[in-house]
Amino acid sequence: MKPQTLDELGVSDDLLTTEEKSFLDENGYLDLGPILDDDQLEQVRRRIHELVSVEGEKAGSELFDSPYIRHPKEEGADRLADLVNKGSVFDLFYTHPRVLAAVAHVLGNDFKLSSLNYRAAKPGQGAQKLHVDWHEAVDPGDFKVCNTIWLLDEFTAENGPTRVVPRTHKHGKLPQDELDDPWDTHPDEVTIKAPAGTVVVFNSHTWHGGTNNKTDRYRRSIHSYFCRRDQPQQLDQSRYILEETLSRISSAAEDILGLVRSDDHLNK
């Protein structure tokens, strides 16, 4: 990442308190509080509804068909992918200064967006086994990936909130190697309960997973997923980027996307 990129986006070390940094270091996740206001939430929800309606069965296909890092199709949730190219309303999701400050605290200053996706746990579904967002265990401190969950609905005990097992990012172990059944409730897990508009950042090497949505409504969220600059993106942003998007975003935003500006990579 260019040295001035985070500065240009208003990111500074003091955007997180000492207490917040300590909590993130110790527990592997952090509730950043409300980021999106009511008007922003309504705009995002409206655009999401449009995309789900238009894309239909193809929704999320960019993620499922990626030749770089294949993501398995999840039957218990609706998905959308490549939100970077699907409206200016999503630009904030990878450029917000406080969110980027939290990501930088986990990964260091040289990182990029890996993917920007939507996930909605279906009524009666949405449960996931405990997992991490990396293909292998890493040594504590050698973190490769960091995720952020943007709550488009309130996360309650009943509607399938994300569960997290604090401090597991410091173990250097994978849940499937340590647990008899990663689908089971873990004695140390906590569930994220917070109002709509909240953003929760979590070290993606912390064990986590969705829970079952026991309500009759979708539980909606957007994930801004980041990786270290030296790691492959879940969705190759240079391969998918559109000229329409490039005409809208700043050079600092381009740098966060990790774009390689060449005719071979940029869509016309």
N, C-alpha and C positions, 0 to 999 in steps of 0.2 A: 504494500500500500504506500502511496506517496506520503511523505512525512506531513504534509499540510492538510491531508484529506479530513482527518478527524477535527482539526481546528476549523476548517471551512464549514463543517457541519455543526459547529457549536459544541463539540464534545470536549469535556474537560474532566480531570480526575475528581474535582470537587462536586460533581453532579450526584455522586453517591456519598452518603455519610460514612464515617468510620464504622458505625454500628452495622450499616447495611453491607459493607464490604466484608466485615467479619462474619456476619450471618451467612452470606453467600459462600465464603471460603469454607466455613465449618459444615454447613448443611447441604450445599450443592444446589440450592434454589433460593429465589428471593421474590417476594411480592413487591413490585415497584409502585403499587397503588394505581389510581386512575390516571390514564393517559388520554383516552378518547372521551370527548364530551358527547352529550346527547345528540347534537347535530351531526357530528362525525359518525357516530354509531349508526344513525339512520341512513346516512349516505352510503356507508359500507354495506349495510344489510340490503339496501335496495339494489346495489350493484351486484351483490352476491346472488340475490334472487333472480336477476336478469340472466346472469351467466349460467346458473343451474338450469334455468328454463331453456336457454338457447343450446347449451352443450349436450344436454340430455345424457344418453348412454356413453358419450365420449368424454364426459367430465372427468378430469384428472388424467387423461390419457398421456399427457406429456410426461408425467411422473412414472406411470406404469410402464411406458414403452421406452424410457430413457436407455440409450445404449451405454451409458456411463455408470450409473448406479441404479439398478432396477429396484423399484419399490413394489412390494406385493400388493395386489388389489385387496382392499378391506371391505368385506361384505356388510359389516355392521355400521358403516359410516359413509356418508356422501363426501366426495372429495372434489376440489378444484386445484389446478396447478398453474404455474407460470403466471401468477397474478401480477408480476412486474409489468407484463405487456397488456394488461387488461383494464387499465384505467388509472388516471392520476390519483384517484382516491386511495390507491394502495402505495403511493410513493412514501408516505410517512412510515410505513411498516418496516422499512429498512434504512431509514435516515433519521429517526427520532434520536436526539442527542442523549437523553437519559438512558434509553434502551441500549444504544451503542456503547455508552460508558460501562454498562454492566457486562456487555459481551466482551469488551476490551479487558475488563478485570479478570475474566476467565481465560481468554485466549491470548492476551497481549494485544498490541496495537496493529499487528499485521494479520488481518483476517478479511474475509469477503462473505457475501451472501452465498449460501449454498442453494437454498430454494425458498420460495414464498408460496405457501399452500393453504388451502381451506379444508377444515375437517368438521363435520357435523355428525355427532353420534345420533343414530336413529332411535326412535322410541322403542324401548325394550331391548336395545342392542348397545354396541359400542365398547364392550369390555375388551381389554387387551391383557396379555400376560405381561409381567414385569420384564422390561428390556432396557437396553441402552441404545443410543443412536449411532453406534460405531460397530464395525464388524469384528473387533477383537478388543481384549482388555488392554489398557494402557497403564503405564506407571503413574502413580499419583503425581500430579503437577504437569505431566506431559499431555495436556488435554488438546484434543483435535477439533471438537465440535461443541457448539452451544446453541440452545434453542430458546425461543421466546414464544409464549402463548398469549395471544390477544383475545380477551374474552368478549365475544359479541353478544353473549347472554350471561346472566348471572350463573355462576357455578354454585350449585347447591348440593346437599348430601344426596339428593334424589335423582338428579338429572345427568349423572355420568361424569362427575368431575375427575380430573387427572389425579392419580395417586403418586406419591413420591416417597422413596425410602431414604431419609436424610443420612448423610455422611457416607453413603455407599460409593461415591465418586473417589473416595480416599482408599478404597480397598484394593483397587487394581484387579477386580474379578468380575465375571459376567454372571448374571442371575441364573442363566440356564445351567451353569456349571456348579452352582452352589446350592440351589433350591431343589427340593424333591418335585415341586410343581410350581412353576412361575405364575400360574393362573391363580394360585391361592392368595388369600389375604396375608400380607406380611405383618408380623407383630409390631414392627416399628414404623409402618407406613403412615403417612398423613395425606389427607385429601385436600386439594386446593379449593377452598370456598371463598368466593369474592364477587363483588358486583360487576355487572357489565361495564366495559371500558377499562378494566384493570389489565395490566400486563404483568405476567410472571416470567422471569428469566430462570432457566435452570441449566446447569452444567449437564450436557447430554450424556455424560458418563455416569450420572446418578441414575439408579434404577427407578423406573417410572412406567406408567401405563394408564390407559383409560379405564374407567369403571362402567358398570352397566347403567344405562339411562332408564330409570324406572317410571318416567313420565310419558305423556302422550305427545310431547313436542320435541323437535330437534334441539340438541344442545350444540351451539355453533361457536367456532373459534378459528382464528388464523394463526399459522405458525411461521414466524420468520426464523429460519434455520441458518446458522452461520458456521463456517469452518475456517481453520487456519489457512493462510494464503498458500501454503505449500501442499495442501490437500485437494483432491478432486471435489468439484461441486456435485451435489445431488442432481441438479439440473444445470447443464452447461449454459450459462447466461449468454456467452458470446454466440453460441449456436442459435439461440432462440430470439435474441434481442431484435426488435423492430425499429425501423427508422423513425416511426411515429413516437416511440418511447425515447429514443436518443434526442429528438428535437425538443423534448419536454424537460428532461432531467439535467442536472448540473454535472460538471466534470467530476466533482467529488462523489456524487451518486454513482457515476459510471465506475469510479475506482472501487467503491464498495461492492459493486456487482462483479468486479474482477474481469472486466471486459478486455478482450483482445481485439483491437480494432483492425480488422483486415477484411478484404472483400470475400475471403473464403469462409469467414465466420459470421458476418453480419447479414441478416435477412433483409431483403429489399421490400 
